[in-house]
């Protein structure tokens, strides 16, 4: 089985956090978003994963090596493909066309999920969905009385269905999807100026491909800062109240309210941390109260009163309670 993970987007809704780090490589509770996605897919696959194809922009060799290592962690061969121009979801998958063969999973990298099932590899295709309150913002599916998907609609203006496509797909024959993508690109078939994956899915359906919806227990988005903080909270909530504290962390005169993640060589003094806080490696926190927040690596926080915040790497902050969204390498001092 192959897995294709398109992740070349600029992550503009997550700025400033994505100015120096691609969104899928932002860490939540000690693991990057894409690492958690790969582990989630591996958990529902009974077949061996042969290749994980990462579709990226110009992220640099360090990022490429990190992605290859993530693939190795689940026993797969990691390969890098490039999307040089943002031309839509169908184009993003098409950029990894050599990986579209045999049993294939396509998973977009800003989606995390929890599910208690194994992929039915005999199905023509499975499209994972979740009921949403505002289907206008998503691609949605309609199903018939037999539970088979009979229509795909991209961001419907009028109500069609509340079953939103979460961005994870299984194809028994990836080659057929590749043929449809070739057709869309070759004939310049676009919607709203972009090549849409739902166009390929609808073409396959009309040719007799049977799509069935797959339900997930929980769908976690990482679209912007506030949603990502909520997703981080749900990740920690699933640790069942545990506090993960690295052995190399130094904690003095402080309280850690579970669940939390405290990384390697973190130093915490005279502070109350948690619940739902992650602090990245080599960070320093003193005289602070922090809850429901994500702190990246090598950041210094002093006299901070933080909640519902997301702080990048290499930040220096001294101040009072604020709802923050500070990117990497910023220095702040409030007197």
N, C-alpha and C positions, 0 to 999 in steps of 0.2 A: 504494500500500500504506500502511496505517496501522499504527502501533505503540501499544499501550497498556501503560503502566508503572505498576502500582499500587505506591505507596510511602508510604502514610499511616500505617504502623505506628509505634508508639512506640519500637521498638528497645530494649526493656527489658533484653534479654540483653547489650546492649552498654554499659549504664550503667557508669560515669558519662560515657562519651564521647558519648552521645546526649542528654544533658541540655540542651545548648545547640546541637547540630547534628543534623539528621536523619541517620540512619544512612547512607542512600544518598549523602549529601554529605560523608562522611568521605573524606579524600584518601589514596590509596595510590600512592606513587611519582609524585606530582605531578598526578594526576587523580582526580576523585571516582569513587566506586563506580558511580554511575549513568552518568557520562560513559563509563566503560569499557564498561558494558553496552550503551549505545547504539551505540558504535563496533563492538562485537562483532556486534550484530544487523545493522548496516549492512554489515558485511563478508560476511555470508552472503545478503544480499538483492541480486538482480540487478535488480529493479524499483525505480523511483524511490520513495522514502519521501515521502508527501505530508504526513502529520500524525503527530506524536508526542504522545500524550495522557498527561500526568502526573497521576496520581490522588494527591492529597496531603491532609494535614491543614492546620491553621492554621499554616503555616510562615513567613508574612510575605512581603512584596513582593520583598525582596532574593533570597530563595530562588526565588521564581517567575520573576524575571528571569534568574537563573542557569540555570534549567531551559530556558527559552525559548532562551537563547543556545546551550545544548548541542544543541538540535534544529537550530538554524541551522547549526551546524558540520557537519552531515551533509546540509544542503540541504533540511531539512523545516520545516514550520510547527509550532511548539510551542504546545500548548493546555493550560490548567490546569483540572482538575476536582477536586472536593472529596469526600472521604469523612469525614463528621462523626462517625460512630460505627463502631467496629470490629465488623462483623457477618459476617466471613468472606471467603474468597477470591472467591466468586461475587459477593457484594455489592460488593467492591472493583472488580471489572471492570465491573459493571453501572453504577457511578457515572460511567463514561465511555461510556455507551450510545450517544451520538451518533457516536462514533468507530468503533462496531462495524458496519462496512459494507464490502462487498467483501473483498479480500484483507487479512487482519489478523494481526498478531503480538501476542501477549500475553506479557509478560515481567515477572516479579516482581523487584524491584530489589535483593534481597539475594543474587542469583545472578550469578556471572560464569562465562564458559565460553570454551574455545578449540576450534575445529572447522575442519576442512578440507573444506568442501562448500558448495554453494549450495542455497537452498530450492527444492524442487520445487513450483512454484506450481500444478501440475495436481492435486496430491493434495488430497483432501477436507480432511484435517487431518494435521498432524505433531505428535507429542508427544515432546519430547526427554527422554531417560531416561539413567540411568547405574546400573550395578550397585552395590549397597551391601551392607554386612555386616549392618546392622540395619534391615530394611525396616519395622519397626513404627513408626518415627519419620516415615514418609513416606507420601504417596499413591503407589500402585504400579499397574503395568499387567500384564495377562496377554496373551500373544499366541497365536494359533492356528498351525497348520502352515504357513499361507500368509504368516505374518509380520504379520497384521492384528491389531490390539488387539481382544480380545473381552471384556475386563472391566477396569473401574476400581475400585480399592478404596482408601478413605481410611484410612491408619494401621491396617493389619490386625493383629488380636491374634494370629492364627495365620498361619503362612506361606502366602502366596498366590503371591508372586513377589519376586525381588530386584531388579527393574527399577524404580527410583525415578523419579518425575516430578521433573525438576529445576526446573520453574517457567517453562519457555519453550514456547509453543504457537503453531502456525500454523493459520489457518483460511482456506480458499478462499472461504467465504461467511460473513463476520462477522455478517451479518444473521440467519442461522439461530441462531448462538450468542446473539445479543441476544434472540431470541424465547424461547429456553429460560431465559435469565436472568430475563426478564420473568415467565415462568410460575412460577419458583421464588420470586421475591420476592412476586408477587401472591397466591400460595397458601401463603405462609409455610412452605415446605418446608425444614426445617433438619436438620442432623446435629450432635449435641453442642452444640446451641444456636446454630449458625452456618449461614449459607448457603454450601455448598461447591461449588467449581467442578467437582469430580469428579461431582457430581450432574447438572449440566448436560451434561457429556461423556457420561455413561452414557445419558442420555435421547436425546442425538443419535445415539449408536451404535445404540440400539434402533430408531431411525427410519431406519436404513440409512446413516448417515454412516460412512464408512470412515476409521478412524484408523490411521496407521502410526507405529511408533516411529522416532525419529531419534537417532543416537548422537553424542555429543560426545567429542573427544579428552581433554578435561579439564574437570572441573566444580569450580569454586571457590566455597566458601561464605563468607559474611561474618556468621555468626550470632552469634558472641561474640568476646571479645578474643583468645583463644588461636587460634581458627580463622582470624580475620582476619589475625593475624600470619603464620600459615602461608600464607594466600592471598597476602599481600604478598610473601612469600619466593618463591612460584611466579611472580608477576608479574615480579619482578626477575630470576629465573633465566632467563626467556625473553628477556632482553636480551642473552643470550649473553656474559656476562662484562663487559659495558660499564659504565662509571661515567658517569652523566649529571650533570655539574657545571655549574651556571649560570655564565655569564661574569662575573656580578656577585658571585659568591661569593669570599670571602677565606679562604684556607687557609694557615696558617703552622705550620711545624715539626710537621706532621701527616701521617698515612698514610691513604689511602682505599683500602680493599680492595674490589675489584669483586665483584659488582655493587652499586651504590649510586645513590641519587638525592639530589642536593644542590641545594636550591632557590635562588631569587633572593635576593641580599643576605644569605646565610648567612655567618657568621663562625665558623671553626673554628681553635682554637689548641692546640698541645701535646697532640694527641689521636690515637687510632687508631679509625677509623670503618670498620665493615663486617667481613665481607660482609653483604649483605641489610639495609641501613639506608636509610631515607628521612628527610631533614631538611627541614622546611617553611620557607617564605620568612621571612627576617628573624630566624631563630633564631641563638642563640649557644651554642657548645660549647667548653669549655676543660678541659684536664687530665683527659680522660675516655677510657674505652674502651667502645665501643658496638658491638654486633653484633645482627643479626636483630631489629631494632626499628623502630617507626614513630614519628617525632617530628613533630608538627604545627607550625604557624607561630608565630613570635614567642615562642618558648620559650627559656629560659635553663637550661643544664645545666652545672654545675661539679663537678669531682671526682666524676664519676659512673662507675660500673662497671655497665653495663646489658647484659642479654641477654634476648631473647624478651619485650620490653616494648612498651607502647603508651602514648605520652605525648600529651596533648591540646595545645591552643593556649594561649598566655599563661601557661604554667607556669614557676615558678621552683623549681629543684631543686638542692640541694647535698647530697651524701651519698656512700653507698657502694653496692655491688652489691645490687640488689633486683630481684625479678620484679614489675614495676609495672603498674598500671592506673589512671592518674591522669587525671581529666577536666579540662576547660577551666577556666582562671582559678584553679586551685589554686596555693598557694605552699607549698613544702616546704623546710626546712633542717634537716639532721641534723648535730649537732656532736659 
